[in-house]
Amino acid sequence: MIDCLFARRVVFMCAAAGSLTLFPAAAMAQSSGAVADSGHTAWLLAATALVLFMTLPGLALFYAGLVQAKNAVSVLMQCVAIACLASVLWFAVGYSIAFTEPEWPLFGSLSKAFLLSVPRDAVSGQVPESVFFMYQMTFAVITPALIVGAYVERIRFAAVLLFSGLWLLAVYAPVAHWVWGGGWLGQRGVMDFAGGLVVHATAGISALAVAAALGAREGFPKDTSPPFNPGYTMIGAAMLWVGWFGFNGGSALLADSNAGLAISATHLSAATATLVWATIEWIRFGKPSMVGAVTGAIAGLATITPASGYVGPMGGVILGAAGAVVCFLAVPFVKQRLKVDDSLDVFAVHGVGGILGTLGVSFLAAESLGGVGYPVTGGVWAQLEVQSLGVAATLAWSALASVVIIAVTSALVGLRASDDEIVEGLDLTQHGERIGNP
């Protein structure tokens, strides 16, 4: 019997029983005599670097290319600052909230705050706990950074810092505990291999709340300025695509066939979604755009994330195609129907894609489609019920907490930059720098 705190979920075949069971991997107990496996450790070290590469510079360049030139430095600065702030907060208390035994129903304890109680040679599953801590830190870094896309070009820098720090501790860390840290959703058998709920659903719905609270950019929705540098956006998207192999493949926590299949499904989903999104643009607008194509790739990557280790390659193709179509339709729905200026479509791409993949895994994890089967008794429909519960709980908690954090942030430092600052551009007014002529 493993006396442990559980984190990431991976698949183990129970040969004796002849059945498949899903156990959370990476036991956090420091059992006496446990030794880390060098091969698995090497892979997770590489995956850690890949996931950090997604934020710095991948996400930063992807977002910076989509705004006006006068705001590009502000976006880069926001991503850098969030990466640093999230890293320190994760070390201080975030990791402990997410990955310790709970003292309260919804949160872990503070027993591993500042890693003071973690021995230098502690082992988590088959890797050093220090490596597991760092790998999880990169997820904590990119998730609040995703929200940047919702509030670009009109937010105060102080608000970015305060909102992101509070959000990491009040939204990301608790939901990570629910799903990966031995919490109630993980115990119910929810399937979220690499963050459809923990990363994309939380960031997506919170982005919608921030964008609504901030108000729209001038000219929204018809006359907003076009991206100043689609080349930056393409380069950033390519970095995200490559880094996503560490995001999804690393979530196996082992250098094994499960990691390989996760990467295969990830790549096929992104490639399929890119083609489908570009084709839709070609049919509707007469021309497929670069920005549209790489947005499709990100939609495919977000959609496959929760399912990547549970489905086969065909599941990746199906989810990629579905993600491109549904996210494409979600973009005008948010902006024109909901009239929310989610500037770079965080909810429409990440939120909707993550939710779609979280629900879709209920059907595509079937063994007949090359999947691993289901952790709950009852098959497809029982799993769909659990997945739906996970989606509803994650969205409700994230939205409610975000509204409270927005109110606190607004009261303490203010949210929206002044009209004069917005017209001048946040690069000069918030940071005293400019990126140069496009």
C-alpha positions in Angstrom: 0.0 0.0 0.0 1.4 3.4 -0.9 1.1 5.9 2.0 1.3 9.1 0.0 0.0 12.3 -1.4 -1.0 11.8 -5.0 -0.2 14.1 -7.9 -0.3 13.6 -11.7 -2.4 10.7 -13.1 -0.9 8.0 -15.2 -1.9 4.6 -16.4 -0.9 1.3 -14.8 -2.0 -2.1 -16.1 -3.1 -4.4 -13.3 -1.9 -7.6 -14.9 -3.0 -9.9 -12.1 -6.6 -8.7 -12.3 -6.5 -8.4 -16.0 -8.1 -4.9 -15.8 -7.0 -1.3 -16.2 -6.9 1.0 -13.3 -5.9 4.7 -13.2 -3.7 5.5 -10.3 -2.4 9.0 -9.5 1.4 8.9 -10.0 4.3 10.6 -8.3 3.7 9.6 -4.8 5.0 12.3 -2.5 5.9 10.1 0.4 9.6 10.0 1.2 9.7 6.3 1.7 12.9 5.0 3.2 15.4 3.7 0.7 13.5 5.2 -2.3 15.9 6.0 -5.2 15.0 8.1 -8.2 15.3 6.6 -11.7 17.9 8.5 -13.7 16.1 8.0 -17.1 12.8 9.3 -15.8 14.5 12.1 -14.0 16.4 13.2 -17.1 13.1 13.3 -19.1 11.3 15.4 -16.5 14.2 17.8 -16.3 14.0 18.3 -20.1 10.2 18.6 -19.9 10.6 21.3 -17.2 12.8 23.4 -19.5 10.3 22.9 -22.4 7.3 24.1 -20.3 9.2 27.1 -19.1 10.1 27.8 -22.7 6.4 28.0 -23.5 6.0 31.1 -21.3 9.5 32.6 -21.8 9.7 33.4 -24.7 6.9 31.5 -26.4 3.7 32.9 -24.9 5.3 36.3 -24.5 6.1 36.6 -28.3 2.8 35.0 -29.3 0.8 37.7 -27.4 3.2 40.6 -28.2 2.8 40.1 -31.9 -1.0 40.4 -31.6 -1.2 43.8 -30.0 -0.4 47.3 -31.3 3.3 48.2 -31.4 2.9 50.8 -28.7 1.8 48.0 -26.3 4.2 45.2 -27.2 6.7 45.9 -24.4 4.0 45.9 -21.8 2.9 42.4 -22.9 6.4 41.1 -22.8 6.9 42.7 -19.3 3.7 41.2 -18.0 4.7 37.7 -19.0 8.2 38.1 -17.5 6.9 39.5 -14.3 4.2 36.9 -13.9 6.8 34.1 -14.4 9.0 35.5 -11.7 6.2 36.2 -9.3 4.5 32.8 -9.8 7.8 31.1 -9.2 8.4 32.7 -5.9 4.8 32.2 -4.7 4.9 28.6 -5.8 8.0 28.1 -3.7 6.6 29.9 -0.7 3.1 28.3 -0.4 1.6 27.4 -3.7 3.3 24.0 -4.0 2.3 23.1 -0.5 -1.4 24.1 -1.1 -1.5 22.0 -4.2 0.5 18.9 -3.2 0.1 18.1 0.5 -2.4 16.2 2.5 -5.4 18.5 3.0 -6.1 20.2 6.3 -9.3 21.6 4.9 -11.6 20.0 2.3 -10.5 22.1 -0.6 -6.8 22.9 0.0 -3.6 21.2 0.9 -1.8 22.2 4.1 1.2 24.5 4.5 3.5 21.7 5.7 5.8 22.1 2.7 5.9 25.9 2.6 9.3 27.1 1.4 10.2 23.4 1.0 11.6 23.5 4.6 10.3 20.1 5.4 11.4 18.5 2.2 14.7 16.5 2.5 17.3 17.2 -0.2 17.1 13.5 -1.4 13.3 13.2 -1.2 11.8 11.1 -4.0 8.4 11.7 -5.6 7.4 8.5 -7.5 10.5 7.8 -9.5 12.0 11.3 -9.7 13.5 13.6 -7.1 10.9 15.7 -5.4 12.9 18.8 -6.3 12.4 17.9 -10.0 8.7 17.3 -9.5 8.5 20.6 -7.7 10.2 22.5 -10.5 8.1 20.8 -13.2 4.9 21.7 -11.4 6.2 25.3 -11.0 6.3 25.7 -14.8 2.6 25.0 -14.9 2.0 27.5 -12.2 4.0 30.0 -14.2 2.2 29.7 -17.5 -1.4 29.4 -16.2 -1.8 33.0 -14.9 0.3 34.2 -17.9 -2.4 32.9 -20.2 -4.8 35.4 -18.8 -2.6 38.2 -20.1 -4.3 37.8 -23.5 -7.6 39.0 -22.1 -6.5 42.3 -20.7 -3.8 43.6 -23.0 -3.5 47.2 -24.0 -5.6 48.7 -21.1 -4.6 47.3 -17.7 -2.3 48.9 -15.0 0.9 47.0 -14.4 0.3 47.0 -10.6 -3.1 45.3 -11.2 -1.4 42.6 -13.3 0.9 41.7 -10.4 -1.7 41.8 -7.6 -4.3 39.9 -9.6 -1.9 37.3 -10.8 -0.4 36.6 -7.4 -3.8 36.3 -5.6 -5.2 34.2 -8.5 -2.4 31.7 -8.3 -3.0 31.0 -4.6 -6.8 31.2 -4.6 -7.6 29.5 -7.9 -4.7 27.6 -9.5 -3.2 25.9 -6.5 -6.6 24.7 -5.0 -7.8 23.4 -8.3 -4.5 21.6 -8.9 -5.0 20.0 -5.5 -8.5 18.9 -6.3 -7.4 17.2 -9.5 -3.7 16.2 -9.1 -2.9 16.5 -5.4 -5.2 13.9 -3.9 -8.2 16.1 -3.7 -11.9 15.4 -4.2 -12.1 15.4 -8.0 -9.1 13.1 -8.4 -10.7 10.8 -5.9 -13.9 10.7 -8.0 -11.9 9.6 -11.0 -11.8 12.8 -13.1 -9.5 12.5 -16.1 -7.3 15.5 -16.7 -3.9 14.4 -17.9 -2.1 17.7 -18.3 -4.5 20.6 -17.4 -7.7 20.9 -19.3 -9.3 21.8 -16.0 -6.4 22.9 -13.9 -4.8 25.2 -16.6 -7.2 26.0 -19.4 -10.6 26.1 -17.8 -9.4 28.1 -14.8 -7.5 30.6 -17.0 -10.2 30.8 -19.6 -13.2 31.6 -17.3 -11.0 34.0 -15.2 -9.9 35.8 -18.4 -13.6 36.4 -19.3 -14.2 37.9 -15.8 -11.2 40.2 -16.0 -12.0 41.4 -19.5 -15.6 42.1 -18.5 -14.5 44.1 -15.5 -11.9 46.1 -17.4 -14.2 47.1 -20.2 -13.4 47.1 -23.9 -10.7 48.7 -26.0 -11.6 51.8 -28.0 -13.4 50.8 -31.2 -14.4 47.3 -30.0 -15.6 45.1 -31.5 -15.3 46.4 -35.1 -12.4 48.8 -35.2 -9.7 47.4 -33.0 -6.2 47.6 -34.5 -4.8 44.6 -36.4 -1.7 42.7 -35.0 1.4 44.7 -35.4 3.7 41.7 -36.1 2.2 38.4 -37.2 5.8 37.1 -37.4 6.3 37.4 -33.7 3.0 35.6 -33.2 4.0 32.7 -35.5 7.4 32.3 -33.8 5.8 32.4 -30.4 3.2 29.8 -31.5 6.0 27.5 -32.8 7.7 27.7 -29.4 4.5 26.9 -27.7 3.9 23.9 -30.0 7.4 22.5 -29.2 7.1 23.3 -25.6 3.8 21.5 -25.4 5.6 18.2 -25.8 7.0 18.8 -22.3 3.6 20.0 -21.1 1.7 16.9 -22.2 4.5 14.3 -22.6 6.1 15.3 -19.3 2.8 14.8 -17.5 3.4 11.1 -17.7 6.2 11.7 -15.2 8.0 8.7 -16.8 10.0 8.3 -19.9 7.8 5.5 -21.3 5.3 4.7 -24.1 2.6 6.7 -22.3 4.7 9.8 -22.7 5.4 9.0 -26.4 1.7 8.5 -27.1 0.8 11.7 -25.4 3.3 13.6 -27.6 2.0 11.8 -30.7 -1.6 12.8 -29.9 -0.5 16.3 -29.1 1.2 16.9 -32.3 -1.5 15.4 -34.4 -4.1 17.4 -32.7 -2.2 20.7 -33.3 -1.5 19.8 -36.9 -5.1 18.8 -37.6 -6.5 21.9 -35.9 -4.2 24.2 -37.9 -5.4 22.8 -41.2 -9.1 22.9 -40.2 -8.9 26.5 -38.9 -7.1 27.7 -42.0 -9.6 25.9 -44.2 -12.5 27.5 -42.4 -10.9 31.0 -43.0 -10.2 30.2 -46.6 -13.9 29.2 -47.2 -15.4 32.1 -45.2 -13.0 34.9 -46.0 -11.3 33.9 -49.2 -7.8 33.8 -47.6 -6.2 31.7 -44.8 -4.2 34.0 -42.5 -1.1 33.2 -40.6 -2.5 34.5 -37.3 -5.6 32.3 -37.9 -3.5 29.2 -38.6 -1.4 29.4 -35.5 -4.5 30.3 -33.4 -5.9 27.0 -34.7 -2.8 25.2 -33.6 -3.1 26.6 -30.1 -6.8 25.6 -30.0 -5.8 22.0 -31.0 -3.1 22.0 -28.3 -5.5 23.2 -25.6 -8.2 20.7 -26.6 -5.9 17.7 -26.5 -4.2 18.6 -23.2 -6.6 16.9 -20.8 -6.9 13.8 -23.0 -3.4 13.5 -24.3 -2.2 10.5 -22.1 -5.6 8.8 -22.2 -6.4 8.7 -25.9 -4.7 7.2 -28.9 -3.4 9.1 -32.0 -6.8 9.0 -33.6 -8.2 10.7 -30.6 -5.7 13.5 -31.1 -6.9 14.0 -34.7 -10.6 14.0 -33.7 -10.1 16.4 -30.8 -7.9 18.7 -33.0 -10.6 18.9 -35.7 -13.3 19.4 -33.1 -11.3 22.0 -31.2 -10.6 24.1 -34.3 -14.3 24.2 -35.3 -15.7 24.9 -31.8 -13.1 27.4 -30.8 -13.4 29.2 -34.2 -17.2 29.6 -33.5 -16.5 30.7 -29.9 -14.4 33.7 -30.9 -17.3 35.7 -32.4 -19.7 34.4 -29.8 -17.6 36.0 -27.0 -17.0 39.2 -28.8 -20.3 39.8 -30.6 -22.9 38.0 -28.5 -21.4 38.3 -25.0 -19.8 41.7 -26.0 -16.8 41.0 -23.9 -13.4 42.2 -25.2 -11.4 39.1 -24.4 -8.7 40.7 -26.6 -6.7 37.7 -27.7 -9.4 35.1 -27.2 -8.2 33.4 -24.1 -11.6 32.0 -23.2 -12.6 31.1 -26.7 -9.4 29.2 -27.4 -8.0 28.0 -24.1 -11.2 27.9 -22.0 -13.4 26.4 -24.6 -10.7 24.1 -25.9 -9.8 22.8 -22.4 -13.5 22.2 -21.6 -14.1 20.4 -24.9 -11.1 18.1 -24.4 -12.1 17.4 -20.8 -15.6 16.3 -21.9 -14.3 14.6 -25.1 -12.0 12.2 -23.3 -15.1 10.5 -21.9 -15.7 9.2 -25.4 -12.2 8.9 -26.9 -10.5 7.1 -24.0 -12.4 3.9 -25.1 -10.0 1.0 -25.7 -11.6 0.4 -29.1 -10.2 3.8 -30.2 -6.8 3.2 -28.8 -7.5 4.8 -25.4 -6.8 3.4 -22.0 -10.3 2.9 -20.7 -12.0 4.6 -17.7 -11.2 4.9 -14.0 -14.9 4.8 -13.0 -17.3 2.0 -13.2 -20.0 2.5 -15.8 -18.0 3.4 -18.9 -18.5 6.4 -21.2 -21.6 7.9 -19.6 -20.4 7.5 -16.0 -17.1 9.1 -16.9 -18.9 11.9 -18.7 -20.8 12.6 -15.5 -17.6 12.9 -13.5 -16.0 15.0 -16.2 -19.0 17.3 -16.3 -18.8 17.7 -12.5 -15.2 18.6 -12.8 -15.9 21.2 -15.4 -18.8 22.8 -13.5 -16.9 22.9 -10.2 -13.8 24.3 -11.8 -15.6 27.0 -13.7 -17.7 28.0 -10.6 -14.8 28.2 -8.2 -12.6 30.1 -10.7 -15.2 32.6 -11.7 -16.3 33.3 -8.1 -12.7 33.7 -6.8 -11.8 35.8 -9.8 -14.6 38.2 -9.1 -13.5 38.6 -5.5 -9.8 39.1 -6.6 -10.8 41.7 -9.2 -12.7 43.6 -6.6 -9.8 43.6 -4.2 -7.4 44.5 -6.9 -9.6 47.4 -8.1 -9.9 48.7 -4.6 -6.2 48.6 -3.8 -4.4 49.6 -7.0 -7.1 50.1 -9.7 -7.6 48.0 -12.8 -7.8 50.1 -15.9 -5.1 52.6 -17.1 -6.3 56.1 -17.8 -7.6 57.1 -21.2 -4.5 59.2 -21.8 -2.2 56.3 -20.9 -4.1 54.0 -23.2 -3.9 56.4 -26.1 -0.1 57.0 -25.5 0.5 53.2 -25.2 1.3 51.2 -22.1 4.9 50.7 -23.2 5.9 54.3 -22.5 3.3 55.1 -19.8 3.8 52.0 -17.7 7.4 51.0 -18.5 9.2 54.0 -20.2 10.3 51.9 -23.1 9.2 51.1 -26.7 9.9 48.2 -28.9 10.8 50.3 -32.0 9.1 50.7 -35.3 7.3 47.6 -36.6 
